[in-house]
Amino acid sequence: MKKAQIIAIGFIGLGLLDSLITFAFPIDFTYVHYSFVPHLVFIGTLVYTVDKPWLNRILISMVIGLGFDLLFAQMFPMNMILFALFGYLAGWIYEHMHREGSLFLIFLGCAFLYGLIPYIIYFMINHSPSLDTWFYKIESLTLLADLISILFLMYIQQVMSRFFMIRQYRERKQTTKKLNQIKTSRK
């Protein structure tokens, strides 16, 4: 399988996992019980695009957000816009921080803001619930789930990049071996 196919299948899997988790643990918009919102596709997009050039970050994030909007979400252009915005923002911050350890904090901050923006829009329309109720009942568990998701997806990204690097090395070695065989057969 090619790298692009594996990445596409991975994002589809993350989207399905997001939907499955949301179906298994529905969000309580009455704020009576605790609930959380999984952000696997969003965090996966950040992890995948953070080290890409700025235009690629925006375009890749926008396409993934559009696909997420079309397949899994209710508010059509919102995820497309937010994915592109945070894809660009995470990469821009990462470029200016120059520290690998700060990547986790960048992703966690973006995930928090990704949850805060829909709350602000909902609050402007409905004027309920209060910020502390929302944070206490939904966002606290969401941040915990995001923390685990970030660690998991950063690990998967490292494993996959190593896999593709080893694969590329083996292909290059095979090509060199074939070229050497052709050279020796001509003599």
TAURHU-V674566 format. One line per field, one symbol per residue. phi: phi as a letter, one per 20 degrees, with the letter a starting at -180 (. if undefined). burial: + if it has 24 or more other C-alpha atoms within 12 Angstrom, else -. Layout:
BEGIN
phi = ???
burial = ???
END
This chain:
BEGIN
phi = .efffffffffffffffgffffffcffeeemedfbbdfcfffffffffefdefgffgfffffffffffffecddegeffgfffffffffffffffeelcffefgffffffffffefffffffffedmbeffffgffecffffffffgfffffffffffffffgffffffffffffffffffffffff
burial = ------+--+++-++--++-------+-------++++++++++++++++++-+--+++++++++++++--+-----+++++++++++++++++--------++++++++++++++--+--------------++-+++++++-+++-++--++--+------------------------------
END
